[in-house]
Amino acid sequence: MATEKGIFQRTELLFGTEKMNEIAEKRVIIFGIGGVGSWCAESLVRTGIRHLTLVDSDLICITNINRQSQATTLTVGEVKTEALKKRLLEINPSADIQTLQRIYEPATSCTFGLDSYDYIIDAIDSLSNKIDLIRKATRTRAVFFSSMGASLKLDPTKIRVAEFWKVKGCPLGHIVRKKIRKGDLPAKEFLCVYSEELLENKGSGASCGTEKCLCPKSKNAAGDPDLADHEWCSQKAVINGTVAHITAIYGFTLAGLVIQDIYKQG
């Protein structure tokens, strides 16, 4: 398609036609499309990934606007996966974007067809679900990359990439390693994006500036009864401060790891 050819002209100058064709054929699934995952998805599509699956059960909350690609004052209350799909198709109408408004957890892990993907990206907030995905994803043929904690950070120069067992100074990484040792260990090595920086919240207030979230309740695109009449942000146990340049760099770095891996092949 001529339009698609024009979109990726500058990228093809760097990679060459053969490598661009390889990028276009890879299948990627992203779990969690918030501040990290949404920018990872956008970067991948802007670089030529055509087959992308977005997994997230959440809706866009007004508090998402400061850091998430698909979140604007016009999209508050929309299903995150659908809003991001619309944005990505505006970037490349030829992309094959699949959306799953679903929660990844041990009980649902077998429904995602993990073995059918070339790359699996973890940008999940939930600790127990993140650990389960690490265990399951590292037992597939896919290359797996994971995001550690991106909140309470400000300095972009402190963001690093390391193998899971070598991540240092990241509280989330420490907790994940501690808990994962109590069960099945990852079946193979994988890279993580993280930062040793840890600031403190200086502000206060509930998720939407009120005692209860005022965002519209679930537009349940998947027809899942467990998601009906439901909103998530007021149920989070801990809410920490975040900024766009940090979450975006995490997401861009994850996307970069995917593209770099493809570039090095062959």
C-alpha positions in Angstrom: 0.0 0.0 0.0 1.4 3.4 -1.1 0.2 5.1 2.1 1.8 2.6 4.4 5.0 2.9 2.3 5.1 6.6 2.9 4.5 6.3 6.6 7.6 4.1 7.1 9.9 5.8 4.6 12.3 7.2 7.2 12.3 3.9 9.2 13.0 1.9 6.0 16.0 4.2 5.3 17.5 2.9 8.6 16.4 -0.8 8.4 16.1 -1.6 4.7 13.1 -3.2 3.0 13.8 -6.8 4.1 14.0 -5.9 7.8 10.8 -3.8 7.5 9.0 -6.8 6.1 10.2 -8.9 9.0 9.0 -6.2 11.5 5.6 -6.2 9.8 5.2 -9.9 10.2 5.9 -10.2 13.9 3.1 -10.7 16.4 3.2 -8.7 19.7 0.9 -8.8 22.7 0.9 -6.1 25.4 -0.6 -6.7 28.8 -1.6 -3.4 30.3 -1.9 -0.3 28.2 -1.6 2.5 30.7 1.2 4.9 31.1 3.8 2.4 30.0 2.0 0.0 27.7 0.1 2.7 25.6 3.4 4.4 24.6 5.0 1.0 23.9 2.1 0.2 21.6 2.3 3.5 19.8 6.0 3.3 19.3 5.7 -0.3 17.9 3.0 0.8 15.4 4.9 3.9 14.3 8.0 1.6 13.7 6.1 -0.9 11.5 4.6 -3.6 13.7 1.3 -4.5 12.1 0.0 -7.4 14.3 -0.6 -6.1 17.8 -2.9 -7.3 20.6 -3.9 -4.9 23.4 -5.0 -6.4 26.7 -6.5 -4.2 29.4 -9.8 -4.3 31.3 -9.8 -0.7 32.4 -11.6 2.5 31.3 -10.0 5.9 30.7 -10.1 8.0 33.9 -9.5 11.7 33.9 -6.4 11.0 36.0 -4.9 9.0 33.1 -4.6 12.1 30.9 -1.2 13.1 32.4 0.6 10.0 31.1 -1.4 7.8 28.7 -1.3 8.0 24.9 -5.0 7.5 24.3 -6.2 9.5 27.3 -7.7 13.0 26.6 -10.6 15.0 27.9 -12.6 13.6 25.0 -11.9 9.9 25.7 -12.6 9.8 29.5 -14.9 6.9 30.2 -14.0 5.0 27.0 -12.6 1.5 27.0 -8.8 1.9 27.0 -8.2 -0.8 24.5 -10.8 0.6 22.0 -9.6 4.2 22.4 -6.0 3.1 21.8 -6.9 1.0 18.8 -8.6 4.0 17.2 -5.5 6.1 17.7 -3.2 3.4 16.3 -5.3 2.9 13.2 -5.2 6.6 12.6 -1.4 6.2 12.5 -1.5 3.1 10.3 -4.9 2.1 8.9 -3.4 -1.2 7.6 -2.4 -2.4 11.1 -4.1 -5.4 12.5 -5.0 -4.3 16.0 -6.8 -6.8 18.2 -8.3 -5.7 21.6 -9.1 -7.8 24.6 -11.0 -5.9 27.4 -10.0 -8.6 29.9 -8.0 -9.1 33.1 -4.9 -11.2 32.9 -4.9 -13.5 35.9 -4.0 -17.1 36.6 -7.6 -18.2 35.9 -7.7 -16.5 32.5 -4.0 -17.0 31.4 -4.8 -19.9 29.1 -7.3 -17.8 27.1 -4.6 -15.5 25.5 -2.8 -18.0 23.3 0.6 -16.8 24.5 2.4 -19.4 22.3 1.1 -17.7 19.2 3.1 -14.5 19.7 6.7 -13.6 18.9 6.9 -11.0 21.7 5.1 -10.7 25.0 5.2 -7.3 26.8 4.3 -7.1 30.5 3.1 -3.7 31.7 0.8 -5.0 34.4 0.3 -3.2 37.7 -1.1 -6.1 39.7 1.7 -7.9 41.5 0.1 -11.3 41.6 -0.9 -11.2 37.9 2.5 -9.8 36.9 4.2 -12.8 38.6 1.9 -15.3 36.9 2.6 -13.7 33.5 6.3 -13.9 34.1 6.0 -17.6 34.9 3.8 -18.4 31.9 5.4 -16.1 29.3 8.9 -17.4 29.9 7.6 -20.9 29.1 6.6 -20.0 25.6 8.6 -19.6 22.4 8.0 -15.8 22.6 10.6 -13.2 23.6 9.4 -11.6 26.8 10.1 -8.1 28.2 8.8 -6.6 31.5 8.3 -3.2 33.0 9.1 -2.7 36.6 7.7 0.3 38.6 7.5 3.6 36.8 5.8 5.7 39.5 7.6 8.0 42.0 10.3 8.8 39.4 11.4 12.1 37.7 14.9 11.6 36.3 14.9 10.0 32.8 18.7 9.5 33.0 18.2 6.9 35.7 16.1 4.5 33.6 17.9 1.3 32.9 17.5 -2.1 31.3 18.8 -5.3 33.0 18.1 -9.0 33.2 15.4 -9.7 35.8 17.7 -11.1 38.4 20.1 -8.2 38.0 17.6 -5.4 38.5 18.8 -3.3 41.4 17.3 -0.5 43.6 13.7 -1.1 42.3 11.2 -1.9 45.1 8.8 -3.6 42.7 11.6 -5.7 41.2 12.7 -6.7 44.7 9.1 -7.8 45.7 8.6 -9.7 42.5 11.8 -11.6 42.9 11.1 -12.4 46.5 7.6 -13.7 45.7 8.6 -15.5 42.6 11.1 -17.6 44.5 8.3 -19.1 46.5 7.0 -20.9 43.4 8.0 -21.7 39.9 11.0 -19.7 38.7 11.1 -18.0 35.3 12.0 -20.6 32.7 14.4 -18.3 30.9 16.1 -15.0 31.2 14.3 -11.8 30.2 15.1 -8.1 30.2 13.3 -5.5 32.4 13.0 -1.7 32.3 13.5 -0.1 35.7 14.9 2.8 37.6 16.6 3.0 41.0 15.1 6.4 41.7 12.4 6.5 44.3 10.8 9.8 45.3 7.9 10.4 47.8 4.4 11.6 47.2 4.1 15.2 48.3 0.5 15.7 47.4 -2.7 14.1 48.7 -6.2 13.3 47.5 -8.2 10.4 46.1 -7.9 9.2 42.5 -10.2 11.8 40.9 -9.8 14.5 43.6 -12.9 13.1 45.4 -13.7 10.4 47.8 -15.1 8.2 45.0 -14.1 8.1 41.4 -16.4 10.2 39.2 -15.4 8.7 35.9 -18.1 7.0 33.9 -18.5 3.3 34.7 -17.7 0.4 32.4 -18.5 0.4 28.7 -18.2 -3.3 28.5 -17.1 -4.0 25.0 -16.3 -7.6 25.7 -19.7 -8.4 27.2 -18.0 -9.8 30.3 -20.4 -9.8 33.3 -17.5 -9.3 35.7 -16.8 -5.9 34.1 -20.4 -4.6 34.0 -21.1 -1.4 35.9 -17.6 -1.3 37.2 -14.8 1.2 37.5 -11.3 0.5 38.7 -9.4 3.6 39.9 -11.2 3.9 43.2 -10.3 0.3 44.0 -6.6 0.6 43.8 -4.9 0.0 47.2 -2.0 2.4 46.5 -1.9 5.4 44.1 1.5 6.9 43.5 2.5 10.0 41.5 3.6 9.6 37.9 4.7 11.8 35.0 4.5 11.3 31.3 8.1 11.5 30.3 9.0 8.6 32.7 6.2 6.3 31.7 6.6 7.1 28.1 10.4 6.4 28.2 9.6 3.0 29.9 7.2 2.2 27.1 9.5 3.4 24.3 12.3 1.4 25.8 10.2 -1.8 25.8 9.3 -1.1 22.2 13.0 -0.5 21.4 13.9 -3.8 22.9 11.4 -5.5 20.5 12.7 -3.7 17.5 16.3 -4.1 18.4 15.8 -7.9 18.8 14.2 -8.1 15.3 17.0 -6.0 13.9 19.7 -8.3 15.2 18.0 -11.4 13.7 19.4 -12.8 10.5 
